[in-house]
Amino acid sequence: MTGSELRFRLPGRWFSVDLSTGAATSASIAAIARDAVGVTDDRATERATVRRQLHEAVAAGASGDIRALMLAHEITPGTPLPVTLLVFEPSDLRMSPAIGTEPRTVLGVLREALARLDPDARDSLVEVDGPGVPALRTHRVDDVPEDDDLHGTRRLSADYWVPVPETKQLLVVRLATPLGDIENLMLSLFDGFVAAAFFAAPRPSALREALRR
């Protein structure tokens, strides 16, 4: 951990998953599904979908240090907009001590590595405004499988590689939505979320616990 915590200014109504323990995460996800969807029997399938999506997001960040997981209920009142936001530090990404800590230098090394290791990422790689520093964005759109409740939609997943100021550390902000058919619009919205984020001193643990309640 560093002395900087990534925070977001997010419009609308969002739910934050408690990541303190495995049991707390499962209980938090179940509570979010109830709060976001409702408890009536006719919404059981939607609750199950929300639970599955959040558990999948946790699994997707399991190879790193997960810092935050949030679910959007709506961005503007009365307009549901399903988006998950995950922040993690990839555990298998280590920068050479020789590169220094200047954000564009760190991103330059990352750009070269992604171009070699992941052709799909290379093809979608762009630089965007980040939380006070530049960020690199990669994205993909996939058809949702037939056995998924959201079959018939296309899932957009965008990864933002964000340098932590004055370090060689990189965080990944992963934003995902089943609204991949409006890819450009959602990417523009996601870019705005990341550009409005900021780094600040970590909150005291007592305050973090209070904010989870």
Disulfide bonds with the S-S distance in Angstrom:
none
